[in-house]
Amino acid sequence: MVGPARLLRHLFARPARSLFPADSLHRIAAMIRASESRHRGEIVFALESDMPLREVWMNVSPRDRALHAFAHLHVWNTAANNGVLIYLQLADRRIEIVADRGFDGLVSAEQWRGICQLMEERLSAGEPEAAVAEGIEAITQLLEAHFPQRPGEVDEDELPDEPVILR
């Protein structure tokens, strides 16, 4: 059973644009573009302020919502299976990273969780854009190590760089 505190957080969640106004979203898109010029991976940033109350009542986790967003946004649909979703859920104050199967055996769940925790700390400190920037940079380093640019090869931008507001 879901607790009343979680229901209230979702019912009265701050709109995503209050933490990430348009200029902030444009800077994040630029960070993603700059990151993707350094490797062959794809990064998608998605956020939602709250979940539908029906899902909160059913105790759907932020991880489950992130997995749904990963599929819905087609982050899995890259030639090298190297898409990464950064999912920020404001009401539950959670960040989840979902990486495609190309990362299997390369990056551990603990490494992904560590990046989430770094971002959550910056978010808790009231620095939402800096939290996302830190996460993008940490993921960029992993992508550079495992999916580096190849000399003479053109890397197609397979997924949009603009952040996605889900709710």
DSSP file with accessible surface (Angstrom, degrees, kcal/mol):
  #  RESIDUE AA STRUCTURE BP1 BP2  ACC     N-H-->O    O-->H-N    N-H-->O    O-->H-N    TCO  KAPPA ALPHA  PHI   PSI    X-CA   Y-CA   Z-CA
    1    1 A M              0   0  197      0, 0.0     2,-0.2     0, 0.0    57,-0.1   0.000 360.0 360.0 360.0 139.9    0.0    0.0    0.0
    2    2 A V        -     0   0    9     55,-0.5    55,-0.1     1,-0.1    54,-0.0  -0.553 360.0-118.5 -81.5 143.9    1.2    3.5   -0.8
    3    3 A G     >  -     0   0   35     -2,-0.2     4,-1.8     1,-0.1     3,-0.3  -0.454  16.7-119.5 -81.9 156.5    1.7    6.0    1.9
    4    4 A P  H  > S+     0   0  102      0, 0.0     4,-2.5     0, 0.0     5,-0.2   0.834 111.0  61.5 -63.9 -30.7   -0.2    9.2    2.2
    5    5 A A  H  > S+     0   0   61      1,-0.2     4,-2.4     2,-0.2     5,-0.2   0.923 104.9  47.0 -63.3 -41.5    3.0   11.3    2.0
    6    6 A R  H  > S+     0   0   27     -3,-0.3     4,-2.1     2,-0.2     5,-0.2   0.917 111.0  51.9 -66.8 -42.0    3.8    9.9   -1.4
    7    7 A L  H  X S+     0   0   43     -4,-1.8     4,-2.4     1,-0.2    -2,-0.2   0.931 111.4  47.3 -58.3 -44.5    0.3   10.5   -2.7
    8    8 A L  H  X S+     0   0   95     -4,-2.5     4,-2.4     1,-0.2    -2,-0.2   0.891 107.9  55.3 -65.8 -40.1    0.5   14.2   -1.5
    9    9 A R  H  < S+     0   0   80     -4,-2.4    -1,-0.2     1,-0.2    -2,-0.2   0.901 113.7  41.8 -58.6 -40.4    4.0   14.7   -3.1
   10   10 A H  H >< S+     0   0    0     -4,-2.1     3,-0.8     1,-0.2    -2,-0.2   0.864 113.2  52.6 -76.3 -34.7    2.5   13.6   -6.4
   11   11 A L  H 3< S+     0   0   95     -4,-2.4    -2,-0.2     1,-0.2    -1,-0.2   0.879 122.2  30.1 -66.8 -36.7   -0.7   15.5   -6.0
   12   12 A F  T 3< S+     0   0  155     -4,-2.4    -1,-0.2    -5,-0.2    -2,-0.2  -0.024  86.1 150.0-115.3  30.3    1.1   18.8   -5.2
   13   13 A A    <   -     0   0   28     -3,-0.8    37,-0.1     1,-0.1    36,-0.1  -0.310  51.2-109.6 -65.6 145.0    4.4   18.3   -7.2
   14   14 A R        -     0   0  143     35,-0.2    -1,-0.1     1,-0.1    76,-0.1  -0.495  41.0-101.0 -69.7 142.1    6.1   21.4   -8.6
   15   15 A P    >>  -     0   0   84      0, 0.0     3,-1.8     0, 0.0     4,-0.7  -0.360  26.8-122.0 -63.2 144.8    5.9   21.7  -12.4
   16   16 A A  H >> S+     0   0    3    151,-0.3     4,-2.2     1,-0.3     3,-1.1   0.873 110.4  61.2 -56.2 -37.4    9.1   20.5  -14.1
   17   17 A R  H 34 S+     0   0  143      1,-0.3    -1,-0.3     2,-0.2     5,-0.1   0.676  90.8  68.0 -69.4 -14.5    9.5   24.0  -15.8
   18   18 A S  H <4 S+     0   0   56     -3,-1.8    -1,-0.3     1,-0.2    -2,-0.2   0.848 114.4  28.4 -71.8 -31.4    9.8   25.6  -12.4
   19   19 A L  H << S+     0   0   44     -3,-1.1    -2,-0.2    -4,-0.7   110,-0.2   0.716 133.1  36.6 -93.4 -28.1   13.1   23.9  -11.9
   20   20 A F  S  < S-     0   0    0     -4,-2.2    -1,-0.2    -5,-0.2    -2,-0.1  -0.698  76.6-175.6-128.6  78.0   14.0   23.7  -15.6
   21   21 A P    >>  -     0   0   55      0, 0.0     4,-2.3     0, 0.0     3,-0.6  -0.166  47.1 -88.8 -66.8 171.8   12.8   26.8  -17.4
   22   22 A A  H 3> S+     0   0   49      1,-0.3     4,-2.3     2,-0.2     5,-0.2   0.863 127.0  52.5 -53.3 -43.6   13.3   26.9  -21.2
   23   23 A D  H 3> S+     0   0   85      1,-0.2     4,-2.0     2,-0.2    -1,-0.3   0.889 109.7  49.9 -64.7 -35.2   16.8   28.5  -21.1
   24   24 A S  H <> S+     0   0    2     -3,-0.6     4,-2.4     2,-0.2    -1,-0.2   0.926 109.5  50.8 -66.2 -43.0   17.9   25.7  -18.8
   25   25 A L  H  X S+     0   0   12     -4,-2.3     4,-2.4     1,-0.2    -2,-0.2   0.890 109.1  51.8 -63.4 -36.7   16.5   23.0  -21.1
   26   26 A H  H  X S+     0   0  110     -4,-2.3     4,-2.1    -5,-0.2    -1,-0.2   0.900 109.2  49.7 -66.4 -39.6   18.3   24.6  -24.0
   27   27 A R  H  X S+     0   0  109     -4,-2.0     4,-2.2     2,-0.2    -2,-0.2   0.898 110.1  50.9 -66.0 -38.6   21.6   24.5  -22.1
   28   28 A I  H  X S+     0   0    0     -4,-2.4     4,-2.3     2,-0.2    -2,-0.2   0.926 108.4  51.7 -64.9 -41.6   21.1   20.9  -21.2
   29   29 A A  H  X S+     0   0    0     -4,-2.4     4,-2.6     1,-0.2    -1,-0.2   0.919 109.4  50.5 -59.5 -41.3   20.4   20.1  -24.9
   30   30 A A  H  X S+     0   0   45     -4,-2.1     4,-2.6     1,-0.2    -1,-0.2   0.883 108.4  52.5 -64.4 -38.5   23.7   21.8  -25.8
   31   31 A M  H  X S+     0   0   49     -4,-2.2     4,-2.6     2,-0.2    -1,-0.2   0.902 109.8  48.5 -61.7 -43.0   25.5   19.7  -23.1
   32   32 A I  H  X S+     0   0    0     -4,-2.3     4,-2.9     2,-0.2    -2,-0.2   0.934 111.6  49.3 -64.3 -44.2   24.1   16.6  -24.6
   33   33 A R  H  X S+     0   0  115     -4,-2.6     4,-1.0     1,-0.2    -2,-0.2   0.929 113.0  47.3 -59.8 -45.2   25.2   17.7  -28.2
   34   34 A A  H >< S+     0   0   56     -4,-2.6     3,-0.5     1,-0.2     4,-0.3   0.911 112.5  50.0 -63.5 -41.4   28.7   18.5  -26.9
   35   35 A S  H >< S+     0   0    2     -4,-2.6     3,-2.2     1,-0.2     4,-0.3   0.942 107.5  53.0 -59.9 -48.5   28.8   15.2  -25.1
   36   36 A E  H >< S+     0   0   12     -4,-2.9     3,-0.6     1,-0.3    -1,-0.2   0.672  97.8  65.5 -69.0 -13.1   27.8   13.2  -28.1
   37   37 A S  T << S+     0   0   81     -4,-1.0    -1,-0.3    -3,-0.5    -2,-0.2   0.614 100.3  54.3 -78.3  -9.6   30.5   14.8  -30.2
   38   38 A R  T <  S+     0   0   90     -3,-2.2   111,-0.6    -4,-0.3     2,-0.3   0.460 119.1  10.3-102.0  -4.8   33.0   13.0  -27.9
   39   39 A H  B <  S-A  148   0A   0     -3,-0.6   105,-0.1    -4,-0.3   111,-0.1  -0.916  74.4-104.6-158.5-179.1   31.7    9.4  -28.4
   40   40 A R  S    S+     0   0   27    107,-3.2    40,-0.2   103,-0.4    42,-0.2   0.355  82.5 102.5-100.7   5.0   29.3    7.2  -30.4
   41   41 A G        -     0   0    0    106,-0.4     2,-0.4    -6,-0.1    42,-0.2  -0.230  63.8-130.2 -83.3 174.6   26.6    6.9  -27.7
   42   42 A E  E     -b   83   0B   0     40,-1.6    42,-2.4    33,-0.1     2,-0.4  -0.994  15.3-162.8-128.4 134.7   23.3    8.6  -27.3
   43   43 A I  E     -b   84   0B   0     -2,-0.4     2,-0.4    40,-0.2    42,-0.2  -0.962   4.6-173.5-119.3 133.8   22.0   10.4  -24.2
   44   44 A V  E     -b   85   0B   7     40,-2.6    42,-3.1    -2,-0.4     2,-0.5  -0.994   8.6-157.8-124.7 133.0   18.4   11.3  -23.6
   45   45 A F  E     +b   86   0B   0     -2,-0.4   119,-2.4    40,-0.2     2,-0.4  -0.958  17.9 173.2-111.4 121.6   17.2   13.4  -20.6
   46   46 A A  E     -bc  87 164B   0     40,-2.9    42,-2.4    -2,-0.5     2,-0.3  -0.980   4.1-179.6-127.7 141.5   13.6   13.0  -19.5
   47   47 A L  E     -bc  88 165B   0    117,-2.6   119,-3.0    -2,-0.4   120,-0.6  -0.975   9.5-172.9-138.8 152.5   11.9   14.4  -16.5
   48   48 A E  E     -b   89   0B   0     40,-2.2    42,-2.5    -2,-0.3    43,-0.3  -0.991  20.3-147.2-143.1 141.7    8.4   14.4  -15.0
   49   49 A S  S    S-     0   0   11    118,-1.5    42,-1.6    -2,-0.3     2,-0.3   0.895  80.2 -10.3 -73.5 -39.3    7.1   16.3  -12.1
   50   50 A D        -     0   0   27     40,-0.2    -1,-0.2    41,-0.1   -40,-0.1  -0.921  66.0-114.1-151.2 170.7    4.7   13.6  -10.9
   51   51 A M        -     0   0    0     -2,-0.3     5,-0.1    -3,-0.1   116,-0.0  -0.764  49.2 -83.0-105.8 157.9    3.2   10.3  -11.9
   52   52 A P    >>  -     0   0   32      0, 0.0     4,-2.0     0, 0.0     3,-0.8  -0.353  42.0-122.5 -56.4 138.7   -0.5    9.7  -12.6
   53   53 A L  H 3> S+     0   0   75      1,-0.3     4,-3.1     2,-0.2     5,-0.2   0.827 111.1  61.5 -58.4 -32.2   -2.2    9.1   -9.3
   54   54 A R  H 3> S+     0   0  180      1,-0.2     4,-1.8     2,-0.2    -1,-0.3   0.918 107.0  44.9 -58.9 -42.0   -3.4    5.7  -10.4
   55   55 A E  H <4>S+     0   0   50     -3,-0.8     5,-2.8     2,-0.2    -2,-0.2   0.864 111.8  51.6 -71.4 -36.0    0.2    4.6  -10.8
   56   56 A V  H ><5S+     0   0    0     -4,-2.0     3,-1.8     3,-0.2    -2,-0.2   0.947 109.9  50.1 -62.3 -46.2    1.2    6.2   -7.5
   57   57 A W  H 3<5S+     0   0  150     -4,-3.1   -55,-0.5     1,-0.3    -2,-0.2   0.872 108.7  51.9 -59.1 -37.2   -1.7    4.3   -5.9
   58   58 A M  T 3<5S-     0   0  108     -4,-1.8    -1,-0.3    -5,-0.2    -2,-0.2   0.418 116.7-119.3 -80.2   2.9   -0.5    1.0   -7.5
   59   59 A N  T < 5 +     0   0   88     -3,-1.8     2,-0.2     1,-0.2    -3,-0.2   0.840  44.4 179.4  62.3  37.5    2.9    1.8   -6.0
   60   60 A V      < -     0   0   26     -5,-2.8    -1,-0.2    -6,-0.1    -9,-0.1  -0.513  23.4-130.4 -66.6 133.4    4.7    2.0   -9.4
   61   61 A S     >  -     0   0   40     -2,-0.2     4,-2.1     1,-0.1     5,-0.2  -0.468  14.6-115.8 -86.1 158.0    8.3    2.8   -8.7
   62   62 A P  H  > S+     0   0   17      0, 0.0     4,-2.5     0, 0.0     5,-0.2   0.871 118.4  58.2 -57.3 -34.5   10.4    5.6  -10.4
   63   63 A R  H  > S+     0   0   95      2,-0.2     4,-2.5     1,-0.2     5,-0.2   0.925 104.8  49.1 -61.6 -43.8   12.5    2.8  -11.9
   64   64 A D  H  > S+     0   0   86      1,-0.2     4,-2.1     2,-0.2    -1,-0.2   0.896 111.2  49.7 -63.1 -39.5    9.4    1.3  -13.6
   65   65 A R  H  X S+     0   0   25     -4,-2.1     4,-2.6     2,-0.2    -1,-0.2   0.894 109.8  51.9 -65.0 -38.3    8.5    4.7  -14.9
   66   66 A A  H  X S+     0   0    0     -4,-2.5     4,-2.7     2,-0.2    -2,-0.2   0.919 108.6  50.1 -64.3 -41.7   12.1    5.1  -16.2
   67   67 A L  H  X S+     0   0   75     -4,-2.5     4,-1.9     2,-0.2    -1,-0.2   0.903 111.0  49.7 -63.3 -39.3   11.9    1.8  -18.0
   68   68 A H  H  X S+     0   0  111     -4,-2.1     4,-3.1     2,-0.2    -2,-0.2   0.929 111.6  47.9 -63.8 -44.6    8.6    2.8  -19.5
   69   69 A A  H  X S+     0   0    2     -4,-2.6     4,-2.9     2,-0.2     6,-0.3   0.898 106.8  57.8 -63.4 -39.9   10.1    6.1  -20.7
   70   70 A F  H  <>S+     0   0   23     -4,-2.7     5,-2.0     1,-0.2     6,-0.7   0.928 114.4  37.8 -55.1 -45.6   13.1    4.3  -22.1
   71   71 A A  H ><5S+     0   0   50     -4,-1.9     3,-1.4     3,-0.2    -2,-0.2   0.940 116.4  50.9 -72.4 -46.9   10.8    2.2  -24.3
   72   72 A H  H 3<5S+     0   0  118     -4,-3.1    -2,-0.2     1,-0.3    -1,-0.2   0.853 113.3  45.1 -60.7 -37.8    8.4    5.1  -25.1
   73   73 A L  T 3<5S-     0   0   35     -4,-2.9    -1,-0.3    -5,-0.2    -2,-0.2   0.379 108.7-124.7 -89.2   1.7   11.2    7.4  -26.2
   74   74 A H  T X 5 +     0   0   95     -3,-1.4     3,-1.8    -5,-0.2    -3,-0.2   0.796  56.9 151.5  60.7  34.0   12.9    4.7  -28.2
   75   75 A V  T 3 <S+     0   0    0     -5,-2.0     8,-0.3    -6,-0.3    25,-0.1   0.806  70.3  60.9 -65.0 -24.3   16.2    5.0  -26.4
   76   76 A W  T 3  S+     0   0   93     -6,-0.7     2,-1.4     1,-0.2    -1,-0.3   0.609  82.7  90.1 -73.0 -10.7   16.8    1.4  -27.2
   77   77 A N    <   +     0   0   93     -3,-1.8     2,-0.3    -6,-0.1    -1,-0.2  -0.384  56.1 118.1 -95.4  59.8   16.6    2.1  -30.9
   78   78 A T    >   -     0   0    8     -2,-1.4     3,-1.4     1,-0.1     5,-0.1  -0.928  69.9-121.2-120.7 152.6   20.3    2.9  -31.7
   79   79 A A  T 3  S+     0   0   90     -2,-0.3    -1,-0.1     1,-0.3    -3,-0.0   0.869 114.2  36.8 -59.9 -38.7   22.5    0.9  -34.1
   80   80 A A  T 3  S-     0   0   37    -40,-0.2    -1,-0.3    -3,-0.0    -3,-0.1   0.314 107.2-120.6 -98.1   8.7   25.1    0.1  -31.5
   81   81 A N  S <  S+     0   0   42     -3,-1.4    21,-1.9    -5,-0.1    22,-0.3   0.903  74.5 128.9  53.0  44.9   22.5   -0.4  -28.6
   82   82 A N        +     0   0    0     20,-0.2   -40,-1.6   -42,-0.2     2,-0.2  -0.073  22.4 134.0-125.0  35.1   24.3    2.3  -26.7
   83   83 A G  E     -b   42   0B   0     -8,-0.3    17,-2.5   -42,-0.2     2,-0.4  -0.601  34.8-162.2 -83.7 145.9   21.5    4.7  -25.7
   84   84 A V  E     -bD  43  99B   0    -42,-2.4   -40,-2.6    -2,-0.2     2,-0.5  -0.997   3.3-156.4-131.2 128.0   21.3    6.0  -22.2
   85   85 A L  E     -bD  44  98B   0     13,-3.2    13,-2.1    -2,-0.4     2,-0.6  -0.913   2.2-161.8-104.2 128.2   18.3    7.5  -20.5
   86   86 A I  E     -bD  45  97B   0    -42,-3.1   -40,-2.9    -2,-0.5     2,-0.5  -0.960  17.6-169.6-102.5 117.5   18.6    9.9  -17.6
   87   87 A Y  E     -bD  46  96B   0      9,-3.2     9,-2.7    -2,-0.6     2,-0.5  -0.942   7.9-169.1-115.4 124.4   15.2   10.0  -15.9
   88   88 A L  E     -bD  47  95B   3    -42,-2.4   -40,-2.2    -2,-0.5     2,-0.6  -0.967   2.9-170.1-116.1 122.3   14.4   12.6  -13.2
   89   89 A Q  E   > -bD  48  94B   0      5,-3.1     5,-2.1    -2,-0.5     4,-0.4  -0.955   3.5-167.9-113.7 109.9   11.2   12.2  -11.2
   90   90 A L  T > 5S+     0   0   21    -42,-2.5     3,-0.6    -2,-0.6   -41,-0.2   0.883  78.0  56.0 -71.3 -42.2   10.6   15.3   -9.2
   91   91 A A  T 3 5S+     0   0    7    -42,-1.6    -1,-0.2   -43,-0.3   -41,-0.1   0.905 119.3  33.1 -61.3 -41.1    7.8   14.2   -6.8
   92   92 A D  T 3 5S-     0   0   19      2,-0.1    -1,-0.3   -43,-0.1    -2,-0.2   0.441 105.6-129.2 -91.5  -2.8    9.8   11.2   -5.5
   93   93 A R  T < 5 +     0   0  161     -3,-0.6     2,-0.4    -4,-0.4    -3,-0.2   0.919  59.0 143.1  55.2  49.7   13.1   13.1   -5.9
   94   94 A R  E   < -D   89   0B  84     -5,-2.1    -5,-3.1     2,-0.0     2,-0.4  -0.946  39.6-161.7-125.2 144.6   14.6   10.1   -7.8
   95   95 A I  E     -D   88   0B   2     -2,-0.4     2,-0.4    -7,-0.2    -7,-0.2  -0.980  13.1-175.1-120.9 132.9   17.0    9.9  -10.7
   96   96 A E  E     -D   87   0B  15     -9,-2.7    -9,-3.2    -2,-0.4     2,-0.5  -0.977  11.8-155.2-126.9 142.4   17.2    6.6  -12.6
   97   97 A I  E     -D   86   0B   4     -2,-0.4     2,-0.5   -11,-0.2   -11,-0.2  -0.981   8.2-170.9-116.9 129.0   19.6    5.7  -15.5
   98   98 A V  E     -D   85   0B   7    -13,-2.1   -13,-3.2    -2,-0.5     2,-0.4  -0.987   7.3-169.3-120.0 122.7   18.5    3.1  -18.0
   99   99 A A  E     -D   84   0B  28     -2,-0.5   -15,-0.2   -15,-0.2   -17,-0.1  -0.876  22.5-112.6-114.2 145.4   21.2    1.9  -20.4
  100  100 A D    >   -     0   0    7    -17,-2.5     3,-2.2    -2,-0.4     4,-0.2  -0.168  40.3 -92.8 -70.3 170.0   20.7   -0.2  -23.5
  101  101 A R  G >  S+     0   0  139      1,-0.3     3,-1.6     2,-0.2   -19,-0.1   0.653 114.1  80.1 -64.8 -15.4   22.1   -3.8  -23.8
  102  102 A G  G 3  S+     0   0   22    -21,-1.9    -1,-0.3     1,-0.3   -20,-0.2   0.727  90.7  55.6 -62.7 -17.6   25.3   -2.6  -25.4
  103  103 A F  G X> S+     0   0    3     -3,-2.2     3,-2.6   -22,-0.3     4,-1.9   0.520  76.3 125.9 -91.3  -8.2   26.5   -1.7  -21.9
  104  104 A D  T <4 S+     0   0  120     -3,-1.6     4,-0.1     1,-0.3    -4,-0.0  -0.304  85.3   6.3 -55.2 127.6   25.9   -5.2  -20.5
  105  105 A G  T 34 S+     0   0   87      2,-0.3    -1,-0.3     1,-0.1     3,-0.1   0.378 122.6  74.5  79.8  -4.9   29.1   -6.4  -19.0
  106  106 A L  T <4 S+     0   0   75     -3,-2.6     2,-0.4     1,-0.3    -2,-0.2   0.785  99.5  28.4-103.8 -41.2   30.8   -3.0  -19.5
  107  107 A V  S  < S-     0   0   13     -4,-1.9    -1,-0.3    39,-0.0    -2,-0.3  -0.993  78.9-135.7-127.9 128.9   29.2   -0.8  -16.8
  108  108 A S     >  -     0   0   46     -2,-0.4     4,-2.0    -3,-0.1     3,-0.3  -0.394  22.2-116.0 -82.8 159.9   27.9   -2.2  -13.5
  109  109 A A  H  > S+     0   0   72      1,-0.2     4,-2.7     2,-0.2     5,-0.2   0.856 117.9  58.0 -59.4 -34.0   24.6   -1.3  -11.9
  110  110 A E  H  > S+     0   0  146      2,-0.2     4,-2.2     1,-0.2    -1,-0.2   0.869 103.5  51.5 -66.1 -37.3   26.6    0.2   -9.0
  111  111 A Q  H  > S+     0   0   84     -3,-0.3     4,-1.7     2,-0.2    -2,-0.2   0.936 112.1  45.6 -65.1 -45.5   28.4    2.5  -11.4
  112  112 A W  H  X S+     0   0   26     -4,-2.0     4,-2.1     1,-0.2    -2,-0.2   0.929 113.0  50.5 -61.5 -44.9   25.1    3.8  -12.8
  113  113 A R  H  X S+     0   0   62     -4,-2.7     4,-2.6     1,-0.2    -1,-0.2   0.875 105.7  57.1 -62.4 -36.3   23.6    4.1   -9.3
  114  114 A G  H  X S+     0   0   25     -4,-2.2     4,-2.2     2,-0.2    -1,-0.2   0.905 106.3  48.9 -60.9 -40.3   26.7    6.1   -8.2
  115  115 A I  H  X S+     0   0   13     -4,-1.7     4,-2.3     2,-0.2    -2,-0.2   0.927 110.4  51.6 -64.9 -42.8   26.0    8.6  -11.0
  116  116 A C  H  X S+     0   0    2     -4,-2.1     4,-2.9     1,-0.2    -2,-0.2   0.922 109.0  50.5 -58.7 -44.0   22.4    8.8   -9.9
  117  117 A Q  H  X S+     0   0   98     -4,-2.6     4,-2.2     2,-0.2    -1,-0.2   0.902 108.4  51.6 -64.7 -40.6   23.5    9.5   -6.3
  118  118 A L  H  X S+     0   0   72     -4,-2.2     4,-1.7     1,-0.2    -1,-0.2   0.929 113.4  45.7 -59.4 -43.6   25.8   12.3   -7.3
  119  119 A M  H  X S+     0   0    1     -4,-2.3     4,-2.6     1,-0.2    -2,-0.2   0.910 110.0  53.3 -66.3 -42.1   23.0   13.9   -9.3
  120  120 A E  H  X S+     0   0   35     -4,-2.9     4,-2.7     1,-0.2    -1,-0.2   0.879 106.6  53.8 -62.1 -36.3   20.5   13.4   -6.4
  121  121 A E  H  X S+     0   0  129     -4,-2.2     4,-1.4     2,-0.2    -1,-0.2   0.931 111.0  44.8 -63.9 -44.5   22.9   15.2   -4.0
  122  122 A R  H  <>S+     0   0   80     -4,-1.7     5,-2.4     2,-0.2    -2,-0.2   0.893 113.0  51.7 -66.7 -37.7   23.2   18.2   -6.3
  123  123 A L  H ><5S+     0   0   26     -4,-2.6     3,-1.9     1,-0.2    -2,-0.2   0.932 108.6  50.5 -63.8 -43.9   19.4   18.2   -6.8
  124  124 A S  H 3<5S+     0   0  102     -4,-2.7    -1,-0.2     1,-0.3    -2,-0.2   0.800 104.2  59.5 -63.8 -28.1   18.9   18.2   -3.0
  125  125 A A  T 3<5S-     0   0   69     -4,-1.4    -1,-0.3    -5,-0.2    -2,-0.2   0.410 124.2-105.0 -80.7   2.5   21.3   21.1   -2.8
  126  126 A G  T < 5S+     0   0   59     -3,-1.9    -3,-0.2    -5,-0.1    -2,-0.1   0.751  88.2 118.7  82.6  24.8   19.0   23.1   -5.0
  127  127 A E     >< +     0   0   81     -5,-2.4     4,-2.2     1,-0.2     5,-0.2  -0.606  26.2 160.7-121.7  68.9   21.2   22.9   -8.1
  128  128 A P  H  > S+     0   0   20      0, 0.0     4,-2.0     0, 0.0     5,-0.2   0.915  75.7  44.8 -62.5 -43.9   19.0   21.1  -10.7
  129  129 A E  H  > S+     0   0   44      1,-0.2     4,-2.7     2,-0.2     5,-0.2   0.918 113.7  50.7 -67.8 -39.2   20.9   22.1  -13.8
  130  130 A A  H  > S+     0   0   31      1,-0.2     4,-2.6     2,-0.2    -1,-0.2   0.872 107.2  55.8 -64.3 -34.4   24.2   21.4  -12.2
  131  131 A A  H  X S+     0   0    2     -4,-2.2     4,-2.1     2,-0.2    -1,-0.2   0.937 110.3  44.0 -62.1 -45.7   22.9   18.0  -11.2
  132  132 A V  H  X S+     0   0    1     -4,-2.0     4,-2.9     2,-0.2     5,-0.2   0.923 112.4  52.7 -66.4 -41.8   22.1   17.2  -14.8
  133  133 A A  H  X S+     0   0   34     -4,-2.7     4,-2.4     1,-0.2    -2,-0.2   0.917 109.5  49.2 -60.0 -42.8   25.4   18.6  -16.1
  134  134 A E  H  X S+     0   0   59     -4,-2.6     4,-2.3     1,-0.2    -1,-0.2   0.905 112.1  48.4 -64.2 -41.8   27.3   16.4  -13.6
  135  135 A G  H  X S+     0   0    1     -4,-2.1     4,-2.6     2,-0.2     5,-0.2   0.924 110.6  50.4 -64.3 -44.4   25.4   13.3  -14.7
  136  136 A I  H  X S+     0   0    6     -4,-2.9     4,-2.7     1,-0.2    -2,-0.2   0.927 111.3  49.0 -60.3 -43.4   25.9   14.0  -18.4
  137  137 A E  H  X S+     0   0   69     -4,-2.4     4,-2.1    -5,-0.2    -1,-0.2   0.925 111.3  48.7 -64.9 -41.9   29.7   14.5  -17.8
  138  138 A A  H  X S+     0   0   22     -4,-2.3     4,-1.5     1,-0.2    -1,-0.2   0.917 114.3  45.8 -64.3 -41.2   29.9   11.2  -15.8
  139  139 A I  H  X S+     0   0    0     -4,-2.6     4,-2.8     1,-0.2     5,-0.2   0.897 108.4  57.7 -68.4 -37.3   28.0    9.3  -18.5
  140  140 A T  H  X S+     0   0    0     -4,-2.7     4,-2.9    -5,-0.2     5,-0.2   0.916 103.7  52.7 -58.1 -42.9   30.1   10.9  -21.2
  141  141 A Q  H  X S+     0   0  111     -4,-2.1     4,-1.7     1,-0.2    -1,-0.2   0.907 110.7  47.0 -62.1 -40.3   33.3    9.6  -19.6
  142  142 A L  H  X S+     0   0   26     -4,-1.5     4,-2.2     2,-0.2     5,-0.3   0.914 113.0  49.0 -66.3 -41.8   31.8    6.0  -19.6
  143  143 A L  H  X S+     0   0    0     -4,-2.8     4,-3.3     1,-0.2  -103,-0.4   0.893 108.8  52.7 -66.0 -38.8   30.7    6.4  -23.2
  144  144 A E  H  < S+     0   0   65     -4,-2.9    -1,-0.2    -5,-0.2    -2,-0.2   0.890 112.2  46.7 -62.4 -37.1   34.1    7.7  -24.3
  145  145 A A  H  < S+     0   0   71     -4,-1.7    -2,-0.2    -5,-0.2    -1,-0.2   0.887 126.9  25.4 -71.7 -39.2   35.7    4.6  -22.6
  146  146 A H  H  < S+     0   0   61     -4,-2.2    -2,-0.2     1,-0.2    -3,-0.2   0.704 134.7  27.2-102.6 -23.7   33.3    2.1  -24.2
  147  147 A F  S  < S+     0   0   18     -4,-3.3  -107,-3.2    -5,-0.3  -106,-0.4  -0.468  80.3 175.7-136.4  61.5   32.1    3.7  -27.4
  148  148 A P  B     -A   39   0A  59      0, 0.0  -109,-0.2     0, 0.0    -4,-0.1  -0.245  40.3 -93.1 -68.5 158.2   34.8    6.1  -28.5
  149  149 A Q        -     0   0   66   -111,-0.6     5,-0.1     1,-0.0  -109,-0.1  -0.408  39.5-134.8 -62.4 145.6   34.7    8.1  -31.7
  150  150 A R    >   -     0   0  124      3,-0.2     3,-2.2    -3,-0.1    -1,-0.0  -0.929  24.2-107.8-107.7 128.6   36.4    6.3  -34.5
  151  151 A P  T 3  S+     0   0  136      0, 0.0     3,-0.1     0, 0.0    -1,-0.0  -0.253 102.6   9.3 -55.3 132.8   38.8    8.3  -36.8
  152  152 A G  T 3  S+     0   0   91      1,-0.2     2,-0.5     0, 0.0    -3,-0.0   0.364 101.9 115.8  80.7  -5.5   37.2    8.9  -40.2
  153  153 A E    <   -     0   0   87     -3,-2.2     2,-0.5     2,-0.0    -3,-0.2  -0.834  61.4-136.3-101.0 133.0   33.8    7.5  -39.2
  154  154 A V        -     0   0  137     -2,-0.5     2,-0.7    -3,-0.1     0, 0.0  -0.745  15.2-147.5 -87.5 127.3   30.8    9.8  -39.2
  155  155 A D        -     0   0   45     -2,-0.5     2,-0.3  -118,-0.1  -116,-0.0  -0.871  12.0-141.4 -98.7 116.3   28.6    9.3  -36.1
  156  156 A E        -     0   0  141     -2,-0.7     2,-1.0     1,-0.1    -2,-0.0  -0.562  14.6-124.7 -76.8 137.7   24.9    9.9  -36.8
  157  157 A D        +     0   0   82     -2,-0.3    -1,-0.1     1,-0.2  -115,-0.1  -0.734  35.8 176.8 -81.0 103.2   22.9   11.6  -34.1
  158  158 A E        +     0   0   57     -2,-1.0    -1,-0.2     2,-0.1  -116,-0.1   0.681  56.8  41.0 -87.9 -22.0   20.2    8.9  -33.7
  159  159 A L  S    S-     0   0   14   -116,-0.1  -116,-0.1   -84,-0.0   -85,-0.1  -0.949  92.5 -93.4-128.5 151.2   18.1   10.4  -30.9
  160  160 A P        -     0   0   93      0, 0.0    -2,-0.1     0, 0.0  -117,-0.0  -0.264  22.4-152.3 -62.7 145.9   16.9   14.0  -30.1
  161  161 A D        +     0   0   13   -117,-0.1  -129,-0.2     2,-0.1  -116,-0.2   0.645  65.0 102.1 -90.9 -18.8   19.1   16.0  -27.8
  162  162 A E  S    S-     0   0   81      1,-0.1  -117,-0.1  -130,-0.1  -136,-0.1  -0.447  82.0-108.4 -68.2 134.6   16.3   18.2  -26.4
  163  163 A P        -     0   0   17      0, 0.0     2,-0.5     0, 0.0  -117,-0.2  -0.264  30.4-133.9 -59.2 151.2   15.1   17.2  -23.0
  164  164 A V  E     -c   46   0B  42   -119,-2.4  -117,-2.6    -3,-0.1     2,-0.7  -0.947   8.1-154.9-114.3 123.7   11.7   15.6  -22.8
  165  165 A I  E     -c   47   0B  51     -2,-0.5  -117,-0.2  -119,-0.2  -119,-0.0  -0.894  10.9-175.8 -96.4 115.0    9.1   16.7  -20.2
  166  166 A L              0   0   48   -119,-3.0  -118,-0.2    -2,-0.7    -1,-0.2   0.812 360.0 360.0 -81.2 -37.3    6.8   13.7  -19.7
  167  167 A R              0   0  115   -120,-0.6  -118,-1.5  -116,-0.0  -151,-0.3  -0.990 360.0 360.0-146.7 360.0    4.3   15.3  -17.3
